Amino acid sequence: MDTAGERLAAEPRAPAVGWSHRVEAAGAFVWFAMMRCLPLDAASALGGVLARLIGPRLAVSRRARRNLANALPELSQAEQRRIIGAMWDNLGRVGAEYPHLSHIGVFASGGRVEVCGLGHLQAALAAGRQVIMFSAHLANWEIGPLAAGQYGLEMTQIYRAANNPLVDRMVARFRGAAGEFVPKGAAGSRRALAALRRGGHLALLIDQKLNDGIAVPFFGRPAMTAPALALLALHFDCAVLPVRVERQRGARFRLTVYPPLPLPRSGDRAGDIAAVMSAVNLTLEGWIRERPEQWFWVHSRWPD
């Protein structure tokens, strides 16, 4: 298990708080305060409109267009522009929805979230299995942890902390009682392992690059991928459940829990880890192909 801990610990520590962080955090505070004053639907719509207007003009959009062209070369330039614009719309909505997270009742009758496939989670728990759920930065990715917390699972969410620690603390307060959020790093790896050892469950967003991970195909190209999910699942014999969040319209969502991925037991440890992570990336790729406008294309997922 030392290897799993080392892999999880590979992320850099959060930077110290400087004046640039304070200025940025002040802007974020004003934004969140404005969005909190609006009803959720209005805040989400406003965030989407502003991001759609500003985002495509930012330099980082060039990376998104490059990633999109490399991953889905069959798309026309007009389709690429549409997807990039819709991606920014979704990201703006996510940013505006943060102050309202604690008021979203995932399992409320007639609520904002349609939940599908919950029986796969219930079957794993009934069989006494610990669970590792994985997802990606799709739609509003905070809905998954919110659902786990409201369902009553002892869930530890491993995430990449924001570069600005002050903003990270703000976001943590908005999540409320959505479970234990553990930033990647040495301390985080110990807490994740402790959670599994005491019988808890894990959740991971697994679509970001880890430079010292393993190369796994993603849209036909090798992408450096964190193997921690496979390492932990194989060691603790966890049920690995794909969990997908889709934005339906406005601030309404569908959350789908899929059947567990098979865990290979070939005796070739490295091969088994690669097989699990290949299945994970293939699952994410399928979701993104179906709704490309809801993924985080601005991330440097592949080597330049």
C-alpha positions as CSV (number, residue, x, y, z in Angstrom):
1,M,0.0,0.0,0.0
2,D,3.0,2.4,0.2
3,T,2.9,2.7,-3.6
4,A,-0.8,3.9,-3.4
5,G,0.1,6.4,-0.8
6,E,3.1,7.7,-2.9
7,R,0.9,8.0,-6.0
8,L,-1.7,10.0,-4.1
9,A,1.0,12.2,-2.6
10,A,2.5,13.2,-5.9
11,E,0.5,16.5,-6.2
12,P,2.3,19.7,-5.1
13,R,1.3,21.4,-1.9
14,A,-0.9,24.5,-1.9
15,P,1.0,27.7,-2.3
16,A,1.3,30.2,0.6
17,V,-1.2,33.0,0.7
18,G,0.1,36.2,-1.1
19,W,-1.4,39.5,-2.1
20,S,-2.4,38.2,-5.5
21,H,-4.4,35.4,-3.7
22,R,-6.1,38.0,-1.5
23,V,-7.1,40.2,-4.5
24,E,-8.4,37.2,-6.4
25,A,-10.3,35.9,-3.4
26,A,-11.9,39.3,-2.9
27,G,-13.2,39.2,-6.5
28,A,-14.5,35.6,-5.9
29,F,-16.2,36.7,-2.7
30,V,-18.0,39.5,-4.5
31,W,-19.0,37.1,-7.3
32,F,-20.3,34.5,-4.9
33,A,-22.2,37.1,-2.8
34,M,-23.9,38.4,-5.9
35,M,-24.9,34.9,-7.0
36,R,-26.2,34.1,-3.6
37,C,-28.6,37.0,-3.7
38,L,-30.2,35.6,-6.9
39,P,-32.5,32.6,-7.1
40,L,-30.5,29.5,-8.3
41,D,-32.0,29.5,-11.8
42,A,-31.3,33.2,-12.3
43,A,-27.7,32.9,-10.9
44,S,-27.0,29.9,-13.1
45,A,-28.3,31.6,-16.2
46,L,-26.4,34.8,-15.5
47,G,-23.2,32.9,-14.9
48,G,-23.6,31.0,-18.2
49,V,-24.2,34.2,-20.2
50,L,-21.2,36.0,-18.8
51,A,-18.9,33.0,-19.2
52,R,-20.1,32.5,-22.8
53,L,-19.4,36.1,-23.6
54,I,-15.9,36.3,-22.0
55,G,-14.5,32.7,-22.0
56,P,-14.0,32.2,-25.8
57,R,-12.0,35.4,-25.9
58,L,-9.5,34.2,-23.2
59,A,-6.1,32.8,-24.2
60,V,-6.9,29.5,-22.5
61,S,-9.6,28.8,-25.0
62,R,-6.9,28.2,-27.6
63,R,-5.9,25.1,-25.5
64,A,-9.5,24.0,-25.4
65,R,-9.8,24.3,-29.2
66,R,-6.6,22.4,-29.7
67,N,-7.7,19.6,-27.3
68,L,-11.1,19.4,-29.0
69,A,-9.6,19.3,-32.5
70,N,-7.1,16.5,-31.5
71,A,-9.7,14.4,-29.6
72,L,-12.6,14.8,-32.1
73,P,-11.0,15.6,-35.4
74,E,-14.2,14.9,-37.3
75,L,-15.8,18.1,-36.0
76,S,-16.1,21.1,-38.2
77,Q,-14.8,24.5,-37.0
78,A,-18.3,25.7,-36.5
79,E,-19.1,22.7,-34.3
80,Q,-15.9,23.3,-32.4
81,R,-16.9,26.9,-31.8
82,R,-20.4,25.8,-30.6
83,I,-18.9,23.3,-28.2
84,I,-16.4,25.7,-26.8
85,G,-19.1,28.3,-26.2
86,A,-21.3,25.8,-24.6
87,M,-18.4,24.6,-22.4
88,W,-17.9,28.1,-21.1
89,D,-21.7,28.4,-20.5
90,N,-21.5,25.3,-18.4
91,L,-18.4,26.5,-16.4
92,G,-20.1,29.8,-15.8
93,R,-23.1,28.1,-14.4
94,V,-21.0,25.9,-12.2
95,G,-19.3,29.0,-10.7
96,A,-22.6,30.6,-10.1
97,E,-24.2,27.5,-8.6
98,Y,-21.6,27.1,-5.8
99,P,-23.4,29.4,-3.2
100,H,-26.6,27.4,-3.7
101,L,-25.2,23.9,-3.4
102,S,-26.3,23.3,0.1
103,H,-29.9,24.0,-0.9
104,I,-30.0,21.4,-3.7
105,G,-31.9,18.3,-2.4
106,V,-30.6,15.5,-4.6
107,F,-33.2,13.0,-3.5
108,A,-36.1,15.4,-3.1
109,S,-39.2,14.4,-4.9
110,G,-39.6,16.5,-8.0
111,G,-36.3,18.2,-7.3
112,R,-33.5,19.4,-9.5
113,V,-31.7,16.1,-9.8
114,E,-32.9,13.0,-11.5
115,V,-31.2,10.0,-9.9
116,C,-30.7,6.8,-12.0
117,G,-29.0,3.5,-11.2
118,L,-29.0,3.9,-7.4
119,G,-29.6,0.1,-7.2
120,H,-26.0,-0.5,-8.2
121,L,-24.7,1.3,-5.2
122,Q,-27.3,-0.4,-2.9
123,A,-26.3,-3.8,-4.2
124,A,-22.6,-3.2,-3.5
125,L,-23.3,-2.0,0.0
126,A,-25.7,-4.9,0.7
127,A,-22.9,-7.3,-0.3
128,G,-20.6,-5.6,2.2
129,R,-18.4,-4.1,-0.4
130,Q,-16.5,-0.8,0.0
131,V,-17.1,1.5,-2.9
132,I,-14.8,3.8,-4.9
133,M,-16.9,6.1,-7.2
134,F,-15.2,7.9,-10.0
135,S,-16.4,10.7,-12.2
136,A,-15.0,13.6,-14.3
137,H,-15.3,17.4,-14.5
138,L,-18.6,17.1,-16.4
139,A,-21.7,19.3,-16.0
140,N,-21.7,20.4,-12.3
141,W,-19.3,17.8,-10.8
142,E,-20.2,18.8,-7.3
143,I,-23.6,17.1,-7.6
144,G,-22.0,13.6,-7.1
145,P,-20.4,14.4,-3.7
146,L,-23.5,16.2,-2.7
147,A,-25.6,13.1,-3.4
148,A,-23.2,10.9,-1.5
149,G,-23.4,13.1,1.6
150,Q,-27.2,13.4,1.4
151,Y,-27.5,9.6,1.0
152,G,-25.5,9.2,4.3
153,L,-22.4,7.5,3.0
154,E,-19.1,7.9,4.8
155,M,-17.6,9.3,1.7
156,T,-14.1,10.8,1.3
157,Q,-13.7,12.8,-1.8
158,I,-10.1,13.2,-3.2
159,Y,-9.7,16.4,-5.1
160,R,-7.2,18.8,-6.5
161,A,-7.2,21.9,-4.3
162,A,-7.6,25.3,-6.0
163,N,-4.4,27.1,-6.6
164,N,-5.7,29.9,-4.4
165,P,-6.1,28.5,-0.8
166,L,-8.5,31.3,0.1
167,V,-10.9,30.4,-2.8
168,D,-10.5,26.8,-1.9
169,R,-11.8,27.5,1.6
170,M,-14.7,29.4,0.2
171,V,-15.7,26.6,-2.0
172,A,-15.3,24.1,0.9
173,R,-17.9,26.1,2.9
174,F,-20.4,26.0,0.1
175,R,-20.1,22.2,-0.1
176,G,-21.3,22.0,3.5
177,A,-22.0,18.5,4.7
178,A,-21.3,16.9,1.4
179,G,-18.7,14.6,2.9
180,E,-15.0,14.8,3.7
181,F,-12.9,16.5,1.0
182,V,-9.3,15.6,1.0
183,P,-6.8,17.5,-1.2
184,K,-4.3,15.4,-3.1
185,G,-0.9,15.3,-1.3
186,A,0.9,13.4,1.5
187,A,-1.7,14.2,4.2
188,G,-4.5,13.5,1.8
189,S,-3.1,10.1,0.9
190,R,-2.9,9.1,4.6
191,R,-6.5,10.2,5.2
192,A,-7.8,8.4,2.1
193,L,-6.1,5.2,3.2
194,A,-7.4,5.7,6.7
195,A,-10.9,6.1,5.4
196,L,-10.8,2.7,3.5
197,R,-9.2,1.0,6.5
198,R,-12.1,2.1,8.8
199,G,-14.6,0.8,6.2
200,G,-15.4,4.1,4.5
201,H,-15.7,4.9,0.8
202,L,-13.9,7.1,-1.7
203,A,-14.8,9.3,-4.6
204,L,-12.4,10.7,-7.2
205,L,-12.5,13.0,-10.2
206,I,-10.1,11.0,-12.4
207,D,-9.9,13.1,-15.6
208,Q,-6.9,15.3,-14.8
209,K,-3.3,14.8,-15.8
210,L,-0.8,13.4,-13.2
211,N,2.7,13.9,-14.5
212,D,4.2,10.9,-12.7
213,G,1.1,8.7,-13.3
214,I,0.9,5.9,-15.9
215,A,0.3,6.4,-19.7
216,V,-3.3,5.2,-20.5
217,P,-5.1,5.8,-23.8
218,F,-7.6,8.6,-23.8
219,F,-9.3,9.6,-27.1
220,G,-6.6,7.5,-28.9
221,R,-3.6,9.3,-27.3
222,P,-1.6,8.3,-24.2
223,A,-2.6,10.5,-21.2
224,M,-0.7,10.4,-17.9
225,T,-3.3,9.1,-15.5
226,A,-3.3,8.7,-11.7
227,P,-3.3,4.9,-10.9
228,A,-4.5,5.4,-7.3
229,L,-8.0,4.3,-8.0
230,A,-6.8,0.9,-9.3
231,L,-4.2,0.5,-6.6
232,L,-6.8,1.1,-3.8
233,A,-9.6,-0.9,-5.5
234,L,-7.4,-4.0,-6.0
235,H,-5.9,-3.8,-2.5
236,F,-9.2,-3.4,-0.7
237,D,-11.4,-5.3,-3.2
238,C,-13.7,-2.3,-3.7
239,A,-16.6,-2.0,-6.0
240,V,-15.6,0.6,-8.6
241,L,-18.7,2.5,-9.6
242,P,-18.8,5.0,-12.5
243,V,-20.9,8.0,-11.6
244,R,-22.0,10.4,-14.3
245,V,-23.5,13.9,-13.9
246,E,-25.3,15.5,-16.8
247,R,-26.7,19.0,-17.1
248,Q,-30.3,18.6,-18.4
249,R,-31.4,22.2,-18.7
250,G,-30.4,25.2,-16.7
251,A,-29.7,24.2,-13.1
252,R,-31.3,20.7,-13.4
253,F,-29.3,17.5,-13.6
254,R,-29.3,13.8,-14.1
255,L,-27.0,11.7,-11.9
256,T,-26.4,8.1,-13.0
257,V,-24.7,5.3,-11.1
258,Y,-23.5,2.6,-13.5
259,P,-22.7,-1.1,-12.8
260,P,-19.3,-1.7,-11.2
261,L,-16.3,-2.2,-13.5
262,P,-14.7,-5.7,-13.3
263,L,-11.5,-6.0,-11.3
264,P,-8.9,-8.2,-13.1
265,R,-7.0,-10.7,-11.0
266,S,-4.4,-12.0,-13.5
267,G,-1.5,-12.0,-11.1
268,D,0.3,-9.3,-13.2
269,R,-0.1,-6.3,-10.8
270,A,1.0,-3.7,-13.3
271,G,-1.1,-5.2,-16.0
272,D,-4.2,-5.3,-13.8
273,I,-3.7,-1.6,-12.8
274,A,-3.4,-0.6,-16.4
275,A,-6.5,-2.6,-17.3
276,V,-8.6,-0.9,-14.7
277,M,-7.4,2.6,-15.6
278,S,-8.0,1.8,-19.3
279,A,-11.6,0.9,-18.5
280,V,-12.0,4.0,-16.5
281,N,-10.6,6.3,-19.3
282,L,-12.8,4.5,-21.9
283,T,-15.8,5.1,-19.7
284,L,-15.1,8.8,-19.4
285,E,-14.4,9.1,-23.1
286,G,-17.8,7.6,-23.9
287,W,-19.5,10.2,-21.7
288,I,-17.6,13.1,-23.1
289,R,-18.3,12.0,-26.7
290,E,-22.0,12.1,-26.0
291,R,-21.9,15.5,-24.3
292,P,-18.7,17.2,-25.3
293,E,-19.9,20.7,-24.3
294,Q,-20.1,19.7,-20.7
295,W,-16.4,18.6,-20.2
296,F,-13.5,20.7,-19.0
297,W,-11.6,21.1,-22.3
298,V,-9.3,23.8,-21.0
299,H,-7.3,21.3,-18.9
300,S,-3.9,20.2,-20.2
301,R,-4.9,16.5,-20.3
302,W,-2.4,15.3,-22.9
303,P,1.4,16.0,-23.4
304,D,2.0,19.0,-25.6
